[in-house]
Amino acid sequence: MFPLRTLGKKHEGGLSSRRNSHREIHTSVHDVGSEVSIASVDQPPPSRQSSHHDHELHRSRTYHPFAPHVLILLMPASIFGVLARLGLVALTTYNGQSIFPLAYVQGLGCFVMGFGLELKEPLGNFYPPLYTAITTGFCGSLTTFSSWQLDVFNSWLNSEDAEHAGLRTFLDGLGKTVFTLAISLSSVLFGSYMARVIYPFLPTLQPPSRTVRYIISILSVLIYAATLPAYFLLPTSYRHQATAALLFAFPGTLIRYILSTLLNPLLTTFPLGTFAANSTGSGLLAAFHVIQSIASKPISPNGCSLLQGLDDGFCGCLTTISTFAVEIRGLQGWERPRYVLMSWGAGQLLFLIIMGPSLLSGSVRKQLMCSFT
């Protein structure tokens, strides 16, 4: 087995190592071989263009994590991530499916995440906000921690009332837990490997001019603004399928990004920001799911569509598997299983506390009672 080059690290002709003041961890295929700062996974990299005056770093080329260009570019990235997730789930949901639909979503998102992490420096030299848009915006909105937790919890409940023994119900939930983790972690590694293979053939692009950067920001705002007329003007059947989710995509991503940026640097051995985002999103999804499952007081079709939009858009973008997988690889020793068990356990506990009493009282059903027509 050949050793993999570290994330963000450069051999001759490859990527150069990035300097940062945060803790850097080494991992690999057999747990040695990637360099990840869990405090700065989501943040835009500094631009370090090679020139005859490398000591002169233009301040205008260094982006603060909360710079307008960085935050605005998260808007279209979130929308495209949600559309990709909803489309992929719809494509892979059919009778007789052998793989649960979220497996494709988490695998693709983590693959792109690994690809983007490996190319962090060239993306930073080109346009740093693009890195954050790809990883935090697109990958973070494509993958979803809260829907994973709901999927596992529904397996424990046997929400479809399938005719099989309790042991198979347990195995179903356990399988979705273990295979999601395995697919996500291996996809990050595979994406990183493919980026190293492709990198020598990528052209070197000149950074966009100031005018182009402002045009990109304006177009990003217009794309997100278009979600409002899309919700009202497109057929109502599209609302619960996509357009309602697009309304809430960016707010979910923005809150997750703020939490990770502010809280992750506080603890070097536990990504507190991602944990807070994933736990909050899981709790909110459980609450929305209870409202959607009330049998005695049916909700209007518009209300159902908005709730579904909050499920898929806000909670789906507030929580993430892609960053979660990268952080697992970035931790050491027992820090890894502790982070996984605490995150997974908190999600399942929140679903149990929020949905459990309602299910036991009989006021809600296992299946969604919302009608969209």
N, C-alpha and C positions, 0 to 999 in steps of 0.2 A: 504493500500500500504506500503510495507516495504522499508526502506531507503537503498539506494545503497551505498556501500563502495566507498571512494574516489579513483580516479585514482592515482596509485602510493602510496596509503596509506595502511598501514597494521594494521588489527586487529590481535588478537592472532592467530598465525598459518598462517596469510595471508602475504600480501606484506608490507614492511616497507616504511614509508614516505621518499621521497628523499629530501635532503637538497639542496637548490640552492639560489643564490643571486638575482634571478629575481622574479618578481611579480607572486604570485600564486593565482589563482582564484578558488572559490568554486561554483560548479553548481550541478544539479542532475536531476532526472526524472521530478520533478516539479521545477527544477532549483536550486537544492541544491544537491551536491553529487559527483562532480568530481573536482580533483585538477590538474590544468594544468598551466604550465609556457609557455606562448605563445612565449617567446624568446628562448626556448630550446626544442621545440617539435621535431625538426628534428635532434638534436645533439646527439651523442652517450653518454649514461649515464656513470658515473664513476663506476668502478668495486670496490665493497665493500664486499670482501669475509670475512665471519666470521672465526675467528681463535682466538688463545690465545693471539695474538699480533695484535689486531684490530687497534692499533695506528700506526702500520707500514704499510703504503700504498705504494706498489711498484710502482714507477713511470712508469715502463714498462707496467703496467696494466691500466694506464690512457691514453686515446686517445684524442688528440687534434682534434677538428672538421675537420681540414684539413689534418689529418694524412694520409699517403699513404694507410694504410690498410682500412681506412674508405672510402676513395674516390674510391679505386679500387673495393671494394665489391659492389659499386653502379652500376658497369657495368653489371654483370649478372642479378641483381635485376631489372634494367631498361628493359632489354631485355625480361625477363619473364613477367614483367608487361605489356609491349606492346603486347606480344603474347597473354596473357590472355584477354586483352581488345579487340583485333581484332577478336580473336576466339569467344568470348562471343557475340560481336556485330553481327558477321556472323551467329551464332547459333540462335539468337533471332530476326533476320530480315527475315520476311516471309510475304506472303500475308495473310491479315486478322489478323495480330498481334493486340492485345489489349493494350499492354504496349510498350512504345517507348524503343528501344534497350539500350540507354544509361542509363536507370533506373537500369538495371541489373548491368551494369559496376560500376556506382557510389555506388550502394548499397553494392556490394561485396567488393569493395575497402575500403569503410568506415567501414565495418564490421571488416575486417582484421586490419585496422588502430586502431580501438577501442581495439581489442584483443591485438595488439602489445603494445599499450600504457599502458594497465593494467599490462602487463608483463615486463615493462621497467626495473625494478630492477633485476629480475632473468636473463633477457637477458644480462644486464650489467655485472652481476657476471659471466656469461658464456663467452660471447665474445661481448663487446660493439658495434663493427662495425656491428654486425648482426642486432641490433635494428634499426640502421639508414638504413641498406639495406632493411629491411622489410617495415618500415614506409615511409621514403623518396624515396627509390628506387622502391620497388614493388608497394606499395599502391599509391604513387604519380604518377607513370607511368600508373597504371591501370585506375585510375580516371583521368578525364580531364575537366578543366574549359573552355578551348577555344572551344571544340566541343559542349559543353552545350550551350555556347553563340551563336554559329553558328546554332545549332538546333532551338533555340528560335527565332533567326532572320529569319531563313527560314520559320518559322511558321507565323511570321508577313507578310512575302512576299507571302505566299501561293505558295511556290516554285514549288509545284507539280501541280499547277493550278486545284486544286480540286473544284468541283462545290458546293460551299456553301457561305453563306453570310459573310460579314465582321465581324460580331459579333462572329461567330464561329472561324474565323481566329484569332481574339483577344484572345478568350478563349483557343485556342490551345497553343499559346505562353505563356499565363498566367499559364496554367496547367503545362506545362513543367518546368516553373520557380518554381512554388510553390511545385510541387510534387518532383522535384529533391532535393530541400532544405529539405523537410520533410523526404524523404527516406535517404538522407545522414546523417542528424542529428540523426535520430532514429537508423540507422545502426551502427554508432559509439557507441551509448549507448548499443545496443544489443551485439556488439562485446566485450565491456568492461564487461558486465554482464556474458557472456559465459566464458570469461577468468577467472573470479572469481570462477565460478562453477568448472572449470576444474583444476585450479591451485593446489589445495591440492593433486591431483592425479599425478601431473607431477613429474618425477624423477629429482633429483639434478645431473646435469652433471658437470664433471670436465672441467675446461677451456682448450681449445686446447693448445698444446705445441707450442713452437716457430717454430719448423719445420712444424707443421700442419698449423699454421697461414700463413707461407710463401707459402706453397703448395696451400692453398685456394686463396691467392692473385695471384699466377701464373696462376691457372686455370681460375680465373676471367678474367684476361687479355686475355687469349687464347680464352675464350668464346666470348668476344667482338671482338677480331681479326678475328674470324671465320665468322663474319657477312659480311666481304668484299668478300671472295671467295663464300659465300652463294649467294650473290647478282648476281655474274657473272656466277656461275656454275649451279645453279638451273634453272629450266625452266623460261623463261621470263614472263610467266603468273603469277609467284609468286611475281614478283617485286612490283607491285602496291598493292598486297594483304598483303604482310608482309615484304619481304627481304629489300626493300628500307627503310621502317620505322625502321628496326633494326639498320641501319647505323647511324641514327640520334637520337636514343633513349638516349644514354648516354650523349651526349652534352647538350640536353635539361634538363635532370635531374641534371647534374652538375651545370649548370647556375642557376637553381632554388634553389639548395642547397646553393650555394654561396650567392645568393641574400638574402635568408632567414636567413642565419647565420650572415651576416654582417649588414643587415638592420632591422631585426625584433627587436633586442634589443634597437634600437634607440627610439621607441615609445612604452610605456607600454599599451596604449589604442588603438593601431592601428598597425596590423602586416604589416609593410611597405614592407618587402621583398616579402612576398607572394602576396601582392597587385601588386607590380611591375612585378613579374613573370607572374601572371595571365593576367594583362593588356597587357604586351608586347607580350605574346603568342597569345592573342586574336587578337591584331592588325596584327601580322604576318600572322595568319590564314586567316584573311579577305583579306590581300594582295595576298596571294597564291591562294585564292579562285577566286579572280578577274582574275588572270592570267589564271587559269584553265577554266574560263568561257568565254574567248574571242572567239567570233564567226568568226571574219574576218581572223585571223592568227592562224590556228591550230598548236598545238605544237606536236613535234615528240613523238612517244610512250615512248622512253627513258626519254625524258623531263617530260612527264606526270607522269611516274612512280616515278621519283625523287621528283616532286612536291607533289605527294600523300604521299611519304615517309616523306617529311617535314611536311605535315599536320598531319599525324598520329604519326610519330616518334618524331620530334623536338617539334612542338607545343603541341602535346599531352602530352609529358613528361615535357615540360617547365611549363605547367599549371597543377593545381591539385584541386580536390574537397575534398579529404580526409583531408589534412592539413587545408584547408579552413573551413571545418565543425568543426574540433577540435578547431580551433581558435575562431569560433563563440561561442562555448560552454565555452571557456575560458574567454570571455569578460563579462562585467557587464552592466546591464541596457540598456541605449540608445546607448552604444558602439556597441552592437550587430547589431541592425537594421541599424546603420550608416555604419558599415563595410560591411554588406550585400548589402545595396543600392548603396554605392559608388563602390563596386567591380562589381556588376551586371550592374549598370548604365554606368560605364566606358567601360565595354565590349560591351554593346549594342551601345554606342555612337561611339566607334571605328569602329564597323561594318557599322554603318550608314554613317560615314564620309568617309570611304575607299570604301565601295561598293555602296553607294547611288548614287554619281555622275556618276559612270560607268553604273549603271542600268538605270538611267534617260536618259543618252545619247544614249542608245541602243547599245553601243559597246560590252556589255557583256550580257549573258543570265542568267536567274535565275538558270538553270541547268548547271552542269559541261559539257563542250564541249570536254574535253580531251578524246582521244582514246588510249587505252593501247595495241592495236594490229596493 
